């Protein structure tokens, strides 16, 4: 686990050391100090498998170092005397030539008692042995930069600790570093290492480093190294949860995986099982049984409860503190003041699975007897113990209590677990306890609703289908309609086709047609309007209006919220102001009556209406605000659909850091279906713009695993995410093929939402034309031009018009971008002018990244057309500044490449401040001359300086002459260098 040898280290840095930068720097500093004859010693602490030895190995990779490695040995319960010291000396003997051996070992014959290979007559160690070892190590360090590594100090014998103490207290000016590793486990009270460490901490050249477990990010880096590519975030989350961030356990968990999986296998790998059980097997019989009882408990268990249960199963309760201490020392149970639990929770699973047949049920029964007096506080535990003990009625009863308790705690995921158990047990439960068929239907409906809230949509559909089969539609049409509408919603959330979903809606309309003033009929008509809108069928607006009217007459706030939300959707493109009002009212009503789904829909279409009105910051803030409110009560995955919409807005407005944080929260929640796919697609776009193409591809692939690539519900995000990834992979034709069928919905007339997709499509076609021209394929370039011109001419009317002044800003941006891409596709002479207009339009819309891209394109086109680079230098600097601020690595690289080829300086002038020292060569400069000098340091020409300072070239030339005269320099470069040396800029 921690004892791989230095020679086994790979030639490249070990990514399993991710997250160890600060600790590595400490050790590297110590080794570097020894080169300056400042010897030191450091002990690296941490639990087994946390990476102590690997960290030391990494630090010792320098080929100029002589690394002498010794490991402490624990054999048969006892330490082997001088084992690490013998290892260190043998390591040196294996590397030293005869001359060095003779010089170093002169007068040290008594070392033959440790090293028989030295010859001579072996004798018992004497008092001179420790000074002799110190002498030999110092002689070695006089010849080499030496690192002595002692692995597993927790197993060190007292004699070896004495040697190390002697060496450390004798530090003078040797080229020597001593590094040790020590586990947190196996060091109980009275362990000799505690006293040794206490003594060493008083020494000035002694230090300690503690390695904690890895966090989610660094576990992800480790998994990436192990599987050879960026892993799925859902897989990383599960690995982190099961390994607890222990690198060794992570390695065992993923050793047989390809890295493309999104879930871990349910079974624990054999090697991991053996590794986890190794420490448990070293426990005494009583401690092993106590730990087994704890594993059956399933969670940290208070000592009185653990004592009561363990005492009934063969554990001597009087010895409980000692058994717990033993298990803690062995690293089986975590140290701490709270209720005991496993240091590695996976061990609980392994121990439970290994219990003899029937023993688990007996222990569960005892837990029931002990825990029952605490009633609802431990109802969830009692439900599990009852089920494992075979008590079905008790399981049902405790699950019901636990579900009610979960409602109080606002924990929908836990509530769903309890309700599902009740549904599964219904047939086995006593009739007097479970109730009537109507009670069963109500339970199923409630369970399905909660499952849907926590993205268990497949289970929700199963439950709703079961409930529908229990209802007589002719006798109970209204409950049947509610179930059908609910099932249609869940089916859509799990990305079924609109045609399939619409069948449930039509059945609901039919079921309620005889009750036209019912709230259920209003819900059915609202759902019908929604389906017709998606299918491009007439009648959507009329049905939405009718649904609102019926819901108002019926007096049902939930039905009215549903009808208003669906009408908002129907009107969001053609009448966004009306859609906004409907969405806002739907949100108010839904929140008041606790209708989460209607609340979600109201926000979604309110956000779309604001977006279509050009009020995009408002749209993003509305999604963010409601996401926070919806997520606050519990882990309600409906909220993450809003997170996806908010992330889209943050990405487009240049708030990339906020976007990244929001996406990580959503991805860590492992959302599935449409919300999870939307988050993945937005993450793909962000990753592309930051230059992480492999990561972007992974997000895209996972998105189309969650939903079909043809799904219409988030068509826009599918188009954008896929198109950007393919373009980043230098596949413009594949991007064209991906985008073309997604430009319009169902082949219908173009809609406003297609405008920015048209920009991306034009970019893909222009890239295709560029690739063709670069390859000398003029026919291919001409074909690309024709494709783009045909697409633009086939769209009815002007695709970039709006009557709303705020939205017209974005329409103007899209128009300018498409115009510039068309010019690039044709290779027109007016590309610089078109890109400049695009940059201005993007700036007016607040689209920072798009503006920076347009500025770079403008500069590129202008320089290619023969314009002097100085004319576009400001554009490049502005693009560069934006790219750096956003972290847009590909754009930054493109700008810097163009700047290098064109000899344009991207440095930003820093004010020249005259040092406080009197009479420096900068003291005589005027304020204006210092201002000009700052531009000289940044590499600007006279013309550029003149333009920045609003003065003439001649005036700049005069200032430069004065600067050279006053500073005694002969050239602009010399004056700039002087300013830098004297710390003028930014001082």
Secondary structure, 3 states (H helix, E strand, C coil): CCCCCHHHCCCCCCHHHCCCHHHHHHHHHHHHHHHCCCCEEEEEEECCCCCHHHHHHHHCCCCCEEEEEEECCEECCEECCCHHHHHHHHHHHHHCCHHHHHHHHCCCHHHHHCCHHHCCCCCCCCCHHHHHHHHHHHHHHHHCEEEEEEECHHHCCHHHHHHHHHHHHCCCCCCEEEEEEEECCCCCCCCHHHHHHHHHCCCCCEEEEECCCCCHHHHHHHHHHHHCCCCCHHHHHHHHHHHCCCHHHHHHHHCCCCCCCCCCCCCCCHHHHHHHHHHHHCCCHHHHHHHHHHHHHCCCECHHHHHHHHHCCCCCHHHHHHHHHHHHHCCCECCCCCCECECCCHHHHHHHHCCCCCHHHHHHHHHHHHHHHHHHHHHHHHHHHHHHCCCHHHHHHHHHHHHHHHHHCCCHHHHHHHHHHHHHHHHHCCHHHHCCHHHHHHHHHHHHHHHHHCCCHHHHHHHHHHHHHHCCCCCCHHHHHHHHHHHHHHHHHCCCCHHHHHHHHHHHHHHHCCCCCCHHHHHHHHHHHHHHHHHCCCCHHHHHHHHHHHHHHHCCHHHHHHHHHHHHHHHCCCCHHHHHHHHHHHHHHHHHHCCHHHHHHHHHHHHHHHHHCCCHHHHHHHHHHHHHHHHHCCCCCCHHHHHHHHHHHHHHCCCHHHHHHHHHHHHHCCCCHHHHHHHHHHHHHHHHHHCCHHHHHHHHHHHHHHCCCCCCCCHHHHHHHHHHHHHHCCCHHHHHHHHHCCCCCCCCCCCHHHHHHHHHHHHHHHHHHHHHHHCCCHHHHHHHHHHHHHHHHCCCCCCCCCCCHHHHHHHHHHHHHHHHHHHHHHCCCCHHHHHHHHHHHHHHHCCHHHHHHHHHHHHHHHHHCCCCHHHHHHHHHHHHHHHHHHCCHHHHHHHHHHHHHHCCCCCCCCCECCCCCCCCCCCCCCHHHHHHHHHHHCCCCHHHHHHHHCCCHHHHHHHHHHHHHHHCCCCHHHHHHHHHHCCCECC
